[in-house]
Amino acid sequence: MFPDRRSFGRLAVAAALLLAPAPLFAQDAAKQPIVVFAAASLKNALDAVAKDWTAETGIEVKPSYAASSALAKQIEQDAPADIFVSADVPWMDYVADKKLIAPESRHDLLGNSLVLVAGSNWTKGDVDLKPGVDLAGLLGDGRIAMGEPGSVPAGKYGKASLEKLGVWAAVQPKVAGAESVRAALALVSRGEAPLGIVYKTDAAADPSVKIVGTFPADSHPPIIYPAAKLTASKSPNADAFLKRLASPKAKKTFEAAGFTVIAPGSGS
């Protein structure tokens, strides 16, 4: 008894799948996007690095930006990602302690500095950020925008600086805590807060704000951005992109954005 047309069609499809899928699936896997969880302050520079990488390789990079604290919690809850770039060491340590990164892939990538920014309508000039500086007086009835001091890295650095300068107690009631450093920047840019504490690179990314002071480097822990591949990564290209982040080409992009590059240049 011969198979009918429908059965013959199904057999033909099955035979084609048996013969062809291996190379097709291999090609798909080789080109699958790389998902990067990165601190919000990296957005402009990392977008540029990712764009260059995709143009060269045809492999898409999908960055997801937020506060390092939020990203670390998402990684802990099995959010699908390949690479994590934190804005501080403690949140990278947090995911490392939970065995969520490949230890051998971890390296310190970038550094930054902490600045005080004001909106375009600020008329009180530069602020000398020395011990006892009267930030509370300069604010008047306004508030100072910064990352949430208890969790967001830029907020933690900012609180440490204000404590070192001896003014945290006076400034704390005027703090407008934001979910990320870019959210704090937006509050100043929109005129909703007269002053804000952000990274130098954030200030450079927004022409609506101006730097009116730089916090002494010794007033807070060193600002370090560690990067690592996640153990849950299924991407065959994660290691290569992580290497690109530490390459001379990426170094130029990061430095142009105002970062200092810690990782020795390697790769292409």
Contacts in CASP RR format, 6 or more apart in sequence:
PFRMAT RR
TARGET T0000
AUTHOR 0000-0000-0000
METHOD contacts of the structure
MODEL  1
MFPDRRSFGRLAVAAALLLAPAPLFAQDAAKQPIVVFAAASLKNALDAVA
KDWTAETGIEVKPSYAASSALAKQIEQDAPADIFVSADVPWMDYVADKKL
IAPESRHDLLGNSLVLVAGSNWTKGDVDLKPGVDLAGLLGDGRIAMGEPG
SVPAGKYGKASLEKLGVWAAVQPKVAGAESVRAALALVSRGEAPLGIVYK
TDAAADPSVKIVGTFPADSHPPIIYPAAKLTASKSPNADAFLKRLASPKA
KKTFEAAGFTVIAPGSGS
3 11 0 8 1.000
29 236 0 8 1.000
30 236 0 8 1.000
30 237 0 8 1.000
31 58 0 8 1.000
31 59 0 8 1.000
31 60 0 8 1.000
32 59 0 8 1.000
32 234 0 8 1.000
32 235 0 8 1.000
32 236 0 8 1.000
32 237 0 8 1.000
33 59 0 8 1.000
33 60 0 8 1.000
33 61 0 8 1.000
33 62 0 8 1.000
33 235 0 8 1.000
34 59 0 8 1.000
34 60 0 8 1.000
34 61 0 8 1.000
34 62 0 8 1.000
34 82 0 8 1.000
34 83 0 8 1.000
34 235 0 8 1.000
34 237 0 8 1.000
34 238 0 8 1.000
34 241 0 8 1.000
35 62 0 8 1.000
35 63 0 8 1.000
35 64 0 8 1.000
35 80 0 8 1.000
35 81 0 8 1.000
35 82 0 8 1.000
35 83 0 8 1.000
35 235 0 8 1.000
36 46 0 8 1.000
36 50 0 8 1.000
36 61 0 8 1.000
36 62 0 8 1.000
36 63 0 8 1.000
36 64 0 8 1.000
36 81 0 8 1.000
36 82 0 8 1.000
36 83 0 8 1.000
36 84 0 8 1.000
36 85 0 8 1.000
36 241 0 8 1.000
37 63 0 8 1.000
37 64 0 8 1.000
37 66 0 8 1.000
37 71 0 8 1.000
37 74 0 8 1.000
37 75 0 8 1.000
37 79 0 8 1.000
37 81 0 8 1.000
37 83 0 8 1.000
37 84 0 8 1.000
37 85 0 8 1.000
38 46 0 8 1.000
38 63 0 8 1.000
38 64 0 8 1.000
38 65 0 8 1.000
38 71 0 8 1.000
38 83 0 8 1.000
38 84 0 8 1.000
38 85 0 8 1.000
39 65 0 8 1.000
39 66 0 8 1.000
39 67 0 8 1.000
39 68 0 8 1.000
39 71 0 8 1.000
39 85 0 8 1.000
39 86 0 8 1.000
39 87 0 8 1.000
39 153 0 8 1.000
39 181 0 8 1.000
39 225 0 8 1.000
40 65 0 8 1.000
40 66 0 8 1.000
40 67 0 8 1.000
40 87 0 8 1.000
40 180 0 8 1.000
40 181 0 8 1.000
40 182 0 8 1.000
40 183 0 8 1.000
41 87 0 8 1.000
41 112 0 8 1.000
41 154 0 8 1.000
41 181 0 8 1.000
41 182 0 8 1.000
41 198 0 8 1.000
41 199 0 8 1.000
41 201 0 8 1.000
41 202 0 8 1.000
42 63 0 8 1.000
42 65 0 8 1.000
42 85 0 8 1.000
42 87 0 8 1.000
42 225 0 8 1.000
43 63 0 8 1.000
43 65 0 8 1.000
43 182 0 8 1.000
43 205 0 8 1.000
44 201 0 8 1.000
44 205 0 8 1.000
44 257 0 8 1.000
45 201 0 8 1.000
45 253 0 8 1.000
45 254 0 8 1.000
45 256 0 8 1.000
45 257 0 8 1.000
45 259 0 8 1.000
46 63 0 8 1.000
46 85 0 8 1.000
47 63 0 8 1.000
48 253 0 8 1.000
48 257 0 8 1.000
49 244 0 8 1.000
49 245 0 8 1.000
49 250 0 8 1.000
49 253 0 8 1.000
49 254 0 8 1.000
50 61 0 8 1.000
50 63 0 8 1.000
52 249 0 8 1.000
52 253 0 8 1.000
53 59 0 8 1.000
53 61 0 8 1.000
53 241 0 8 1.000
53 244 0 8 1.000
54 60 0 8 1.000
54 61 0 8 1.000
57 237 0 8 1.000
59 237 0 8 1.000
59 241 0 8 1.000
61 241 0 8 1.000
64 71 0 8 1.000
64 81 0 8 1.000
65 180 0 8 1.000
65 182 0 8 1.000
66 74 0 8 1.000
66 179 0 8 1.000
66 180 0 8 1.000
67 87 0 8 1.000
67 147 0 8 1.000
67 148 0 8 1.000
67 151 0 8 1.000
67 152 0 8 1.000
67 153 0 8 1.000
67 179 0 8 1.000
67 180 0 8 1.000
67 181 0 8 1.000
68 86 0 8 1.000
68 87 0 8 1.000
68 88 0 8 1.000
68 91 0 8 1.000
68 92 0 8 1.000
68 152 0 8 1.000
68 153 0 8 1.000
69 91 0 8 1.000
69 148 0 8 1.000
69 151 0 8 1.000
69 152 0 8 1.000
69 153 0 8 1.000
70 179 0 8 1.000
70 180 0 8 1.000
71 84 0 8 1.000
71 86 0 8 1.000
71 91 0 8 1.000
72 84 0 8 1.000
72 86 0 8 1.000
72 91 0 8 1.000
72 92 0 8 1.000
72 94 0 8 1.000
72 95 0 8 1.000
74 81 0 8 1.000
75 81 0 8 1.000
75 84 0 8 1.000
75 95 0 8 1.000
75 100 0 8 1.000
75 230 0 8 1.000
76 94 0 8 1.000
76 95 0 8 1.000
76 98 0 8 1.000
76 100 0 8 1.000
78 232 0 8 1.000
80 232 0 8 1.000
81 230 0 8 1.000
81 232 0 8 1.000
81 233 0 8 1.000
82 229 0 8 1.000
82 230 0 8 1.000
82 233 0 8 1.000
82 234 0 8 1.000
82 235 0 8 1.000
82 238 0 8 1.000
82 241 0 8 1.000
83 227 0 8 1.000
83 228 0 8 1.000
83 229 0 8 1.000
83 230 0 8 1.000
83 233 0 8 1.000
83 238 0 8 1.000
83 241 0 8 1.000
83 242 0 8 1.000
84 92 0 8 1.000
84 95 0 8 1.000
84 101 0 8 1.000
84 227 0 8 1.000
84 228 0 8 1.000
84 230 0 8 1.000
85 109 0 8 1.000
85 225 0 8 1.000
85 226 0 8 1.000
85 227 0 8 1.000
85 245 0 8 1.000
86 92 0 8 1.000
86 153 0 8 1.000
86 225 0 8 1.000
86 226 0 8 1.000
86 227 0 8 1.000
87 112 0 8 1.000
87 153 0 8 1.000
87 154 0 8 1.000
87 181 0 8 1.000
87 199 0 8 1.000
87 223 0 8 1.000
87 225 0 8 1.000
88 153 0 8 1.000
88 156 0 8 1.000
88 157 0 8 1.000
88 221 0 8 1.000
88 223 0 8 1.000
88 224 0 8 1.000
88 225 0 8 1.000
89 108 0 8 1.000
89 224 0 8 1.000
89 226 0 8 1.000
90 153 0 8 1.000
91 153 0 8 1.000
92 101 0 8 1.000
92 106 0 8 1.000
92 226 0 8 1.000
92 228 0 8 1.000
95 101 0 8 1.000
95 228 0 8 1.000
95 230 0 8 1.000
96 103 0 8 1.000
96 106 0 8 1.000
96 228 0 8 1.000
99 231 0 8 1.000
100 230 0 8 1.000
100 231 0 8 1.000
100 232 0 8 1.000
101 228 0 8 1.000
101 229 0 8 1.000
101 230 0 8 1.000
101 231 0 8 1.000
102 228 0 8 1.000
102 229 0 8 1.000
102 230 0 8 1.000
102 231 0 8 1.000
103 228 0 8 1.000
105 228 0 8 1.000
105 229 0 8 1.000
105 239 0 8 1.000
105 242 0 8 1.000
106 226 0 8 1.000
106 227 0 8 1.000
106 228 0 8 1.000
107 226 0 8 1.000
107 227 0 8 1.000
107 228 0 8 1.000
107 246 0 8 1.000
107 263 0 8 1.000
108 224 0 8 1.000
108 225 0 8 1.000
108 226 0 8 1.000
108 262 0 8 1.000
108 263 0 8 1.000
109 225 0 8 1.000
109 226 0 8 1.000
109 227 0 8 1.000
109 245 0 8 1.000
109 246 0 8 1.000
109 261 0 8 1.000
109 262 0 8 1.000
109 263 0 8 1.000
110 224 0 8 1.000
110 225 0 8 1.000
110 254 0 8 1.000
110 259 0 8 1.000
110 260 0 8 1.000
110 261 0 8 1.000
110 262 0 8 1.000
110 263 0 8 1.000
111 222 0 8 1.000
111 223 0 8 1.000
111 224 0 8 1.000
111 225 0 8 1.000
111 259 0 8 1.000
111 260 0 8 1.000
111 261 0 8 1.000
111 262 0 8 1.000
112 199 0 8 1.000
112 200 0 8 1.000
112 201 0 8 1.000
112 223 0 8 1.000
112 225 0 8 1.000
112 258 0 8 1.000
112 259 0 8 1.000
112 260 0 8 1.000
113 199 0 8 1.000
113 200 0 8 1.000
113 214 0 8 1.000
113 215 0 8 1.000
113 217 0 8 1.000
113 223 0 8 1.000
114 154 0 8 1.000
114 157 0 8 1.000
114 158 0 8 1.000
114 161 0 8 1.000
114 197 0 8 1.000
114 198 0 8 1.000
114 199 0 8 1.000
114 200 0 8 1.000
114 214 0 8 1.000
114 215 0 8 1.000
114 220 0 8 1.000
114 223 0 8 1.000
115 197 0 8 1.000
115 198 0 8 1.000
115 199 0 8 1.000
115 200 0 8 1.000
115 203 0 8 1.000
115 211 0 8 1.000
115 213 0 8 1.000
115 214 0 8 1.000
115 215 0 8 1.000
116 127 0 8 1.000
116 129 0 8 1.000
116 195 0 8 1.000
116 196 0 8 1.000
116 197 0 8 1.000
116 211 0 8 1.000
116 212 0 8 1.000
116 213 0 8 1.000
116 214 0 8 1.000
116 215 0 8 1.000
117 185 0 8 1.000
117 188 0 8 1.000
117 195 0 8 1.000
117 196 0 8 1.000
117 197 0 8 1.000
117 198 0 8 1.000
117 202 0 8 1.000
117 203 0 8 1.000
117 209 0 8 1.000
117 210 0 8 1.000
117 211 0 8 1.000
117 212 0 8 1.000
118 124 0 8 1.000
118 125 0 8 1.000
118 188 0 8 1.000
118 194 0 8 1.000
118 195 0 8 1.000
118 196 0 8 1.000
118 209 0 8 1.000
118 210 0 8 1.000
118 212 0 8 1.000
119 188 0 8 1.000
119 189 0 8 1.000
119 191 0 8 1.000
119 194 0 8 1.000
119 208 0 8 1.000
119 209 0 8 1.000
119 210 0 8 1.000
120 208 0 8 1.000
120 209 0 8 1.000
120 210 0 8 1.000
121 191 0 8 1.000
122 194 0 8 1.000
122 195 0 8 1.000
122 210 0 8 1.000
122 212 0 8 1.000
124 138 0 8 1.000
124 212 0 8 1.000
125 212 0 8 1.000
126 212 0 8 1.000
126 213 0 8 1.000
127 133 0 8 1.000
127 135 0 8 1.000
127 138 0 8 1.000
127 212 0 8 1.000
127 213 0 8 1.000
128 213 0 8 1.000
129 161 0 8 1.000
129 165 0 8 1.000
129 213 0 8 1.000
129 214 0 8 1.000
129 215 0 8 1.000
129 216 0 8 1.000
129 219 0 8 1.000
130 165 0 8 1.000
131 164 0 8 1.000
131 165 0 8 1.000
131 166 0 8 1.000
132 165 0 8 1.000
132 166 0 8 1.000
132 167 0 8 1.000
133 165 0 8 1.000
133 167 0 8 1.000
134 167 0 8 1.000
134 170 0 8 1.000
135 144 0 8 1.000
135 162 0 8 1.000
135 167 0 8 1.000
135 170 0 8 1.000
135 171 0 8 1.000
135 195 0 8 1.000
136 167 0 8 1.000
136 170 0 8 1.000
136 171 0 8 1.000
136 174 0 8 1.000
138 195 0 8 1.000
139 171 0 8 1.000
139 174 0 8 1.000
139 194 0 8 1.000
139 195 0 8 1.000
140 174 0 8 1.000
142 174 0 8 1.000
142 193 0 8 1.000
142 194 0 8 1.000
143 174 0 8 1.000
143 175 0 8 1.000
143 176 0 8 1.000
143 193 0 8 1.000
143 194 0 8 1.000
144 171 0 8 1.000
144 174 0 8 1.000
144 175 0 8 1.000
144 176 0 8 1.000
144 193 0 8 1.000
144 194 0 8 1.000
144 195 0 8 1.000
144 196 0 8 1.000
144 197 0 8 1.000
145 176 0 8 1.000
145 177 0 8 1.000
145 178 0 8 1.000
145 184 0 8 1.000
145 185 0 8 1.000
145 187 0 8 1.000
145 188 0 8 1.000
145 192 0 8 1.000
145 193 0 8 1.000
145 195 0 8 1.000
145 196 0 8 1.000
145 197 0 8 1.000
146 154 0 8 1.000
146 155 0 8 1.000
146 158 0 8 1.000
146 159 0 8 1.000
146 175 0 8 1.000
146 176 0 8 1.000
146 177 0 8 1.000
146 178 0 8 1.000
146 181 0 8 1.000
146 184 0 8 1.000
146 196 0 8 1.000
146 197 0 8 1.000
146 198 0 8 1.000
147 154 0 8 1.000
147 155 0 8 1.000
147 177 0 8 1.000
147 178 0 8 1.000
147 179 0 8 1.000
147 180 0 8 1.000
147 181 0 8 1.000
147 183 0 8 1.000
147 184 0 8 1.000
147 197 0 8 1.000
148 155 0 8 1.000
148 177 0 8 1.000
148 178 0 8 1.000
148 179 0 8 1.000
149 155 0 8 1.000
149 156 0 8 1.000
149 158 0 8 1.000
149 159 0 8 1.000
149 175 0 8 1.000
149 177 0 8 1.000
150 156 0 8 1.000
150 159 0 8 1.000
152 178 0 8 1.000
152 179 0 8 1.000
152 180 0 8 1.000
152 181 0 8 1.000
153 181 0 8 1.000
153 223 0 8 1.000
154 180 0 8 1.000
154 181 0 8 1.000
154 184 0 8 1.000
154 197 0 8 1.000
154 198 0 8 1.000
154 199 0 8 1.000
155 177 0 8 1.000
155 181 0 8 1.000
155 184 0 8 1.000
155 197 0 8 1.000
157 197 0 8 1.000
157 220 0 8 1.000
157 221 0 8 1.000
157 223 0 8 1.000
158 197 0 8 1.000
158 215 0 8 1.000
158 220 0 8 1.000
159 168 0 8 1.000
160 219 0 8 1.000
160 220 0 8 1.000
160 221 0 8 1.000
161 197 0 8 1.000
161 215 0 8 1.000
161 216 0 8 1.000
161 219 0 8 1.000
161 220 0 8 1.000
162 168 0 8 1.000
162 171 0 8 1.000
164 216 0 8 1.000
164 218 0 8 1.000
164 219 0 8 1.000
164 220 0 8 1.000
165 219 0 8 1.000
176 184 0 8 1.000
176 187 0 8 1.000
176 192 0 8 1.000
176 193 0 8 1.000
177 184 0 8 1.000
178 184 0 8 1.000
178 186 0 8 1.000
178 187 0 8 1.000
181 198 0 8 1.000
181 199 0 8 1.000
181 202 0 8 1.000
182 202 0 8 1.000
184 193 0 8 1.000
184 196 0 8 1.000
184 197 0 8 1.000
184 198 0 8 1.000
185 196 0 8 1.000
185 198 0 8 1.000
185 202 0 8 1.000
185 203 0 8 1.000
185 205 0 8 1.000
185 206 0 8 1.000
185 209 0 8 1.000
187 193 0 8 1.000
187 196 0 8 1.000
188 194 0 8 1.000
188 195 0 8 1.000
188 196 0 8 1.000
188 198 0 8 1.000
188 208 0 8 1.000
188 209 0 8 1.000
189 206 0 8 1.000
189 208 0 8 1.000
189 209 0 8 1.000
195 212 0 8 1.000
197 215 0 8 1.000
199 223 0 8 1.000
200 211 0 8 1.000
200 214 0 8 1.000
200 258 0 8 1.000
201 257 0 8 1.000
201 258 0 8 1.000
201 259 0 8 1.000
203 209 0 8 1.000
203 210 0 8 1.000
203 211 0 8 1.000
204 257 0 8 1.000
204 258 0 8 1.000
205 257 0 8 1.000
224 262 0 8 1.000
225 259 0 8 1.000
225 262 0 8 1.000
227 242 0 8 1.000
227 245 0 8 1.000
227 246 0 8 1.000
227 263 0 8 1.000
228 242 0 8 1.000
229 238 0 8 1.000
229 239 0 8 1.000
229 242 0 8 1.000
230 238 0 8 1.000
243 266 0 8 1.000
243 267 0 8 1.000
244 250 0 8 1.000
244 267 0 8 1.000
244 268 0 8 1.000
245 263 0 8 1.000
246 263 0 8 1.000
246 264 0 8 1.000
246 265 0 8 1.000
246 266 0 8 1.000
246 267 0 8 1.000
247 265 0 8 1.000
247 266 0 8 1.000
247 267 0 8 1.000
247 268 0 8 1.000
248 265 0 8 1.000
248 267 0 8 1.000
248 268 0 8 1.000
249 268 0 8 1.000
251 261 0 8 1.000
251 265 0 8 1.000
254 261 0 8 1.000
255 261 0 8 1.000
END
